[in-house]
Amino acid sequence: MQFKLTILIPVYNEDANLLRLEEELLAFTLTSKTVTKVLFINDGSTDLSQTHIETICNRNTGYHFISFDKNYGLSTALKAGFDYTDTELVGYIDADLQTSPKDFNLLLNHINDYDLVTGIRTNRCDSLIKKITSNIANRIRRAFTKDGIEDTGCPLKLIKTEYAKRIPMFKGLHRFIPAMIMLQGGKIKQIPIKHFPRVAGTSKFGIHNRLFAPLRDCFVYLWMKKRNINYQVIKKNL
């Protein structure tokens, strides 16, 4: 079977969601516009996540995992996912099921013409404080990056793998993935998607890493932007 898309799923203490996530992923793959496989990245979970992940992978073709020795954070999990991806396309979704794998089909409709397609969460089912801090953080980041992305924190993205692998990852960079694709000369598109309330587990982000950390990371992004190296080869003989 020739897979074209790898869906990355970072996991940190999400054992209460994983079996339901398996059902949602299977429902997507039955209707997927392309042949899809799944890669779980266990980011040092201390609950039963690894046990569930291994069970899921053992009973489903095209399901794989890597497991870290400790918790490194979302950006590191995504970098590892990009490093291990061997398909033309790579997608990303959170394990909490506040976004639906089925909406990858909405993104797939546009990926031929763009290098990254990202969701915009409509009717967000989050607490008021979470929505306020997220909105402030997005405004600050847009002012720095000029990327025009309304909802950079949306955990549903689809990227051409050649672009994803060239992103110079650092902690916190998951908030700047669209901007880093644009630095490579890539084209991006935003698509409205559905959003759902969290029904199990707990959020791993608070005010500090949703508001203050992004402000700090904006300066890191500006430093990288000024020193970014980007080139295109038009002819070669290797």
N, C-alpha and C positions, 0 to 999 in steps of 0.2 A: 504494500500500500504506500503510495507516494503522498506524504503529508505536505500541505502548503502553509498551514497556520499552526503556530504554537501559542497556546494560551498560558500565560504565567499567572500563578496564584500564590502570592506571598502569604504565609500563614504564621501567626503568632498567637497561640492560645485561643484557638477557634474550634475546639473539639465539639462544641454544641451545635455548630453550623455545618460541619463537613459532610455528613450523610445527606442532608438536604441539598447541599451544594452539588454533590454527586448526581442527584436526581435532575437538578437544573442543567448541569453540564450535558448529561445524556440527552435531555430534551432538545438542547441546542444542536448537538452534533447530528441528530436525526434530521434537522432542517437546515443545517449549515450550508452556505453557498460554496464552501470549499472544504477539502478534507482536513480535519483538525485533530491535533493531539494536545495533551495537557501536561504541564510541568508544575508540580507543587514545589515551592521553596519554603521549607520549614525553618523559620528564623529563630531557632533556639526555644521552641515552645516547651513549657514545663508541665503541661496538662497531657491529655491523651491524644493530642493532635497527630503525633507521629504514628501511633497505632492505627488510627482511622485512615491516615494517608496511605500507609502500606496495604491495608485491607482494600481500599479503593483501587489502588494501582494493580494489585494482584488479580482483581476480577474484571478489569477493563483494559482492552487493547489500546495502546497509544497513550496510556497514563503513566507518568514517571515522576520521580521526586529527587530532590537533593535536600540534605538536612545539615544545618550549621551546628557547630559545637556550642554556640551561645547566641544570644540575641544581638544582632548588629544593626537593625533598623531597616526601614522600607527601601531606601536608596541602595543599600548593599544587596538586599534580596533581588531587586530589579537588575542590578548589574550582573549578578550571578546568573539570573535568568537569561539576560541578553547574551552572556558569554556561552551558555550551553545551548542556545537556540540554533537549530540547523535547518530551519525552514525559511521560505521566502518572506513570510509575514510573521510578526510577533504581536500578540495582544496581551493585555493586562487587565485583571479584574480583582477586586478585593474578595476575601473569603466570607465576608459578613453578609453577602447577598442583599445589600442595599441597592445594588444594580443587578440587572439580569443578564446572564450569558446570551440569551436570545437576542438582545439588542446588538450583539456583534454583527448580526446580519445587516443592520442599518448602517454600520460603519463600513462593512464590506462592499456596500453599494457604491462607495466613493473612492475606495483605496486605489483603484487603477489610475485615477487622475491626481492623487495626492500622495504625499510621503508619510503623513500622519493624519489620522482622523480621530478626533477626541469627542467625547460626549459632553453635553451640558445638562446637568441634572435639573429637570423641571419639577415644580411642586415638591421641593425638598422636604423630606420627612425627618427633619432633625430638630433638635431643641433650638429655641430662639437664640441663646448665647452662641451656639455652634454656628448658626447661620450668620449672625452678626460678625463674629470674629473671622469667619471664612470670607465674607464680603469685604471686610476691611483689608485682609491679607491679599485678596485678589486685586484690589485697587492699588495697593502699594506695589505689588509685583508688576502690574501692567505699567505703572509709571516708570519703573526701572527698565523693563525689558522691551516695552513698546510692541509686544507680541499680539495684542488684541484679544487674547484668550479670556473668555468670561469666567470659566470655571476650571482652572488648572488642576484643582484637587479632585476632579471627577475620576473615580477609579475604573474607568472604562476607556481604553485607548487601543488603537490599532496602528502599527508602524511597519514600514518596510524595514526588514531586518538589517540591511546594509547601512541604513541611517542609525538604527538603534545601537549597533555595535561600535559606531564611531563617536558616541556621546562620551565625553570625558567625565565620568561619574565622580561625585563627591557627596558626602552626607547632606541630605536636604535637596539634592538635585531633582528628586521626583517631582518637585513643584515647578521645575523649569524645563521639563522635557520638550514641550512645544517650542520654547525659545531656542533650545539647543538644536532642534531640527532646522529651524529657520537660519541659524548661524551657518549651517552646512549648505544653505541655498535651497532647502527643502520647502515644499508647499504643504500647508496645513488647512484643515477644514473642521468646523465644529457642527455637531449634530445633536439636536435635542433627544434625550433619552428619559426613560421612566426612572423614578427613584422610590425606594421603599423604606419603611421603618426597620430598624434593627430589632429582630425578635429574639435573639439569643446572643450571649457573650457581651463583652463590654468594649467600648471604643478605646483605642490605644493613643488617641490624640486629645490633648487638653489645650487650654488657652496658651500655654507657653510654646508648645510645638506647632500650634496652628497660627499664632500671631507673631510672637517675638522672634522665634527661630527663622521664619520666612524673611523678616526684615533684615536680620543678620546675613542670611544667605543671598539676599539681593546684591550686597556689596561683593560677595564672592563671585557672583555671576558677572558683574561689571568688570571685575579684574580679569576673569577668563575671556570675556568678550573682547577686551582690548588686546589680548595676547593670543587670540584664536588663530590657528593655522588651518587654512582651507584651500584645497586645490583640486583641479580636474585634469585628468590625463586624456589627451585627445588622440594620442597615437603611441604605440609601444611595440617593442620587439624583444620579448623575454624568453 
